[in-house]
Amino acid sequence: MNRVTEDPVGAFVPGPRVMLGARRSGPLSGRVFAAKDLFDVRRYVATCGNPDWARTHPPADATAPAIEQLLDAGARLVGKTITDELAFSLEGENVHYGTPINSRAPGRLPGGSSSGSASAVAAGLVDFALGTDTGGSVRIPASYCGLFALRPTHGRVSLDGVMPLAPSYDTVGWFARDGITLAQVGAAILSDDRPEPIRRFLWVRDAEMLVDPGAARAVRDVAQQLFEPMDEVELFEGSPSRWSTTYRRIQGWEAWHGLGPWITATRPRFAPTIAERFAAAARVTEPEADDARRERATLAAIVGRYVDDGTVLVLPAAPSVAPLRGSLSGDAGARYRDRALALTSIAGHGGRPEVVLPVASEGGLPIGLGIIGRRGADAALLRLAADDRVQAAAKRAVGRPPPAPTAPRASGADDGAPEAA
């Protein structure tokens, strides 16, 4: 089986594959990647996880710069991957195109909204994949699927040609099965940056109350082994809901003002949970959004007390190991989402980068370790991901990665020629 052209885990958007050849040789030559189906590729329609979106939007006039940077670095695009509808979910379930399989935790959710990208990387179908992260849509799938991933500093990677959800939080992130590949992608897609040394690691002690006890212990134990000595801090001041509510109000306001006109005009077919989220977004008032923006500045300043040039925060990347499929409906799903957003908004409110390291497991299932740095510290986090001790811990936690995929070739295509325009 050619693991690139076949799709045993349902990671890719159904239909003909979107494939682009490398433009030239470079540091990523021989590597293949996928992109979440929010990214534009010239002459193709991005579904953004919803058939009515695809039906009402024309093919793109240009390819997203983030994809072009990777093609310029020698990599090949071998497909667009399934996303939750309009990226408005953390679960990874799509009623229209299916739920990609989490090969690291069969029968459990892959995490969303970059579900297909995480699934494709975890299954070894690609070397790395692009996703987007607004409120955790790269970090949560990475944790569930046992992957390395980066949500970069807000604004470091171009969002041109990417469907916006909440622009003041939206970022382009990526997944890999090892930290070395993650860092190599970063070198190609980020502007030049000299990594600063990380001198101090601070465990976010009150983040543990948002995480299932066994998973929290597993992450803390590995963190203490890797980063000893490790001091402790508390951020939430007894109110993690303050952090998630602030995020939801700003996200809701921005999402409705960006996507609401299309929703009102089109009346798309949404899954019930997605429809409920957009209905809630439509109810956020301008005064509530203004209050939330002021609160965001306060919360970002709290994090800023601790994160500086040489200090990072350490915490679980998700509230639990990957939940069972179908287990996050109703009130249980709402409570889980609140916990997840409180964790992910620590980096999100201040636009800070966070790397996920797949170095822990609980009950044989992966749970990621999140490391948050100051704005612009992306290179330092990527260097940490590539560290030998971290690589060894990841192998112990999730096993050896699947073998590298074989790049497909179009008949008669030159190395630098696109396989599809």
N, C-alpha and C positions, 0 to 999 in steps of 0.2 A: 504493500500500500504506500502510495506517495502521500505523506501526512500533510503536505501543503495543499494539494488539489482535492483531497477528500476531507470530509468533515464529520467524523464519527461522534462529535460532542455537540453538534448544532450551534456552533459559535458564529458562523458566518450568515449574513443576510441571504435568505433563499433567492435563487435565481443565478444568472450568469455572474461570475466573479469579476470584480474590478481589479485589474492587474496593471501595474506600471513598472517598467524596467528601470534599473539604475541609470542615472544620467552620465555617470563617469565612475571610475574607480576611486576608492577612498577608504577611510578607516572602517567603514561598515560593509565593505565589499564581501559578497557571499552571504550576507545576512538577509533574512526575509522578515517582513513585518506586516501587521494588519492595522487598520484604523477603525475606530468606532464610527458608526454611521451617522455621526453629526458633522463629520468633516467633508468639505466639498472636494470632489474630483471632477475636473473638467469633462463635460459631456455626459455626466451621470447625475441622477437625482439622489440626494441623500434622503432616506426615508425618515430619519430621526425617530424610528421606532413606531411609526404610525402610518398606515396606508393612506389615510386622508391627507396627511401632510405630503406624502409622495405624489398623490393625485393632483394636488393644487399648487405644486411648485415645479418650476422648469429645471432642466439640467443646469449644472453650474457652468459659469463662464470661465472659471479659473480654479486651479487646485490650491487648497489651503497651504500657506507658506510652511506650516509645520511638516507637512508631508513632503513638500519640495526640498526642504533642508535635508531630510533623510535620504531622498533619492540622490541629491548632490553628494552625499557622503558615501554612496556606493550601495545602499540597501535597496531591496525590491519590495514593492507593495503587492501583496498577494490576496487581498480581499478586504471588504468592509464587514464589520462585526455588529451583531445585534446589540441594541441599546434599549433600556426601558423607555417608555413613551415620553418623548420630549425631555428625556433625562431627569424626570421628576420622580425618582424613586431610588431607594438603596437596596432593594431586594434582589433584582435581577430577573424578575418574571415579566414576560411579555405575552399578552393574550393573543396577539396577532401573529407573531413570528416565532414564538416558542421560548422556552427557558433553557439557556445553555447548560450543559452538564458541568458540574464541578468535579473534575477527575481526581482531585485530592480529597474530596469528601462526597462520594457518590450518595445520591438521595437527598442531598442538602443543597441549599441555595448557593449560587455562585457569587451573589452580591451584585448590586447595581450602582449607578446605571451603566457602568462600563462592563457589563456582564460578559458579552461575547469576547471582548479583548482579553479579559482575564482568563476565560475558559480556553481560548485558543493558545495562550502562552502556557497555561498549566498542563495542557494536553500535549505540548511539544509540537503543535502545528506551525508555529512561528517562533522566531528567536525573541521578538519583543513586539509590543503593540501599544498604539496610542489610545488613550482614553481622555475623558475630561473629569475634573473634580471641582464641584461647587461646594457641596456639603459632605463630601466623603466618597464620591463616586469612583475614585481610584483606590483610596485607602481601604475602604471596606471590602471590595472584591479581592484586593491583594491579601488581606488578612484571612479571608475565608478560603482562598485558593492556595495559600502557602507560597506567595510570590514576593519578590522585591518590587518596590514601586516608589515613585516620587510624585508628590504634589509640589510643584516648584513655587518659588516666590510669585505672588500675584503680579502679572504683567511681564514676567521674564520671557515667556513664550508667546508668540503672536496668536491671537484668537481670530484673526481674519479668516474668513471661510469656514467658521465653526458656528453652528447654531447657538445663540446665546440663551441662557436660562436666567441667571441673575448676574449681570456683568461685573458687579463689584466683588463677587466671590469666584467667578468662573476662572478656571485654569486648565491648561493642557498638561496632562501627566502621562506617564508610561509605566509599563510592566516588563519584568524580565524574570527568568528563573534563577539568575545568579547576579550578584552585585557587580561583578566586573562588566557584564553586558549593560547593566543599568547605567553604570558610570560612562561607558563608551557612548551610549546614546546621548547622555547628558552633554558630553564633550562636543557632539555634533549639533545639538539643537539649542544649547545655551550659548550666550556670548562668553568670550574668554573670561575666566575667573580663576584667581589663585586661591586654592582652598586654605582656609585658616585652620590652625590646630584647635581641636576641641579639648579643652582642659578640664571641664567640669560637667558632670552629669547630675541632673536633679530629677529624682523620681516624684511624679505628681501623686502624692499619697491619697488625696481625696478622689482621684479618678477611679480608684478601686471600688468605690461604692456604686459605680455605674456598670460594673463588669461582673459577670457570673463568678462566684468565689474561686472555683477551680481554675478557671482561665486566668483570673487576676494573679493567683499564686504562681502559676506556671510562667507568666510573663515576668513577674517581679523576680523570681528565682534566677531566670536566665539573665536578666538585666544586671542583677547583683554579681553574677559570675563574670560577665563581660566588662562591666564598667566600675568595678570596685576601685577606690571608694566612691560611693554614690550617696549624696545627701538627699534630703526630702523637703518638699514644699507642698503647700495647699493653695489652690487657686479659687475654688468655687465659693468659699465663705458660706458654706452650708446651703447654697442655692444653685445647683447645676441647671435647674429649669430656667433661671435667668439667662443663661448662655444660649440654650436651645430656643427659647421664645424670641430672643433678640434676633437670632439668625432667621427663624421662620418668618418673622414679620418683614424683614428687609428682603429676603428671598421672594416672599409672596408678592410684595409690592412690585419688585423689579420684574418678576416672571409675568405677572398679569399685565403690566404696562407694555411689556415687550411682545407677549404672545396672545394676550386677551383679545385684541382686535381680530386676529385670525380665528380664534376659537369662537367668538361671537358670530362672525360671518359664516364660518364653515360648519359649526356644530359637529365636530369630529366624533367618531366612535372611540371612546376611551374606556379602558378598564374602570370598574367602579372606584377603585382606590385612587386612580389618577384623576378621575373626574372630581372626586371629593377634594383633592388637594388644590386643584385649580379653582373650585368653588370657594374654598377657604381663602385662597390668594386674592380672589376678587373682592373679598370683604375687608381686606386690610385698608384702613383709611390713611390719608396723607399725614394727619397728625400722629397716628400710631407709627408710621414709617419714620417720621422725623424724630420721634422719641427714641425709636430703636437705633437710629444712626448715632444719636448722642450716647446711648448706652453702649453701642459697639466701641466707640472711642474709649470709654471707661474700661471696658473689658480688655481691649487691646493693651491699654496702659498697665493693667494688672500683670499680664504676661510679660510686658516689657521690663518690669522690675527685675525679672529673673533671667531673661534671655538676652545675652550680649555677644560680643565677638567670640568668646571662647566657651560659652555656657549654653547647654541645650536642655530641653525638657524631655523626660522619658516617661512613657505611659503605654497602656494597651491600645492597640490601633482600632479595636472594635469591642462591643460589649460582651461578645461570646465567640465561641467557635461558630462555624456556619450553621444557622438554624435549619431544621428540617423543612423541606418544601411544604408549603401550605400552612405553616405554623404561625405566620405573622399576620393573620387576619384580625379584624375587629380591634377591641381594646388592647389585646396583647401586642398587636403590631404597632399601635400608637405609642404604647409605653416603651417598646423596644426602640422605636424611632427617636423618641425623646432622649433616651440614653445615648444612642449613637451620635445624635447631633450635638449634644453637650460635649462629647469627646472631640468630635471633628472640628467644632467651632473654635477650639482653643487656637489652632493655627489659622483658621479661616477668618476670624474677626480682624486679625492684624495683617492678613495677607502674607503670613510666614510660610516657609517651606517645611514640609514634613516628609521624611522617608519612612517607609515600612520595611522592616526586616523580618523575614519568616523564620525566626529562631526559636519559637516556642510551640508546644503542642499540649493539648489536654485531651485525654482519652483517645489518643491516636489521631486527633484532628488538629490542623494548624490554627494558631492564633498569632497575629502579628504584633511586633513591638514597634511603636511609633517614636520617632525622634524629631523634635521640633527645634529649628534653629532660628536665628534672627533673619530678617529680610536680607536677601542677597547671599545667604550662607549655603546655597545649593551645592556648590562644589565640595564643601566640607562634609555635607551629609552623604554625598555620593562617594567620596573617598572612604568614609566610614563603612558604607555598604560593601565596598570592595575589599575591606580588610580581611586578612586571612582568618582571624579568629571568628569573625562574623560568618564567613563562608563555611567554616567548619561547623559552627553552631547550627546553621541552616540545614546542612546535610544531616546532622543528627536529628533535627526536628521533623523534617519533611522528606528525608531520603534523597537519593540522587535524582536530579531532574531527568525527564525523558530525553532520549537522544535528540540531537539537533536535526531539524527538518532539512529536506532537500529542496533547493530552489527550483521551481518549475521553469521551463524554457518554452517560449513559443517557437514553432518550427521556423528555422531560418533567421531568428532574431539575433541581432548583435547584442553584445553585453550591455551597451549603452542605450539600446533602442527600447522604447516602451512596448510592453506586450499587449497593451490595449490603450488606445488614446482616450 
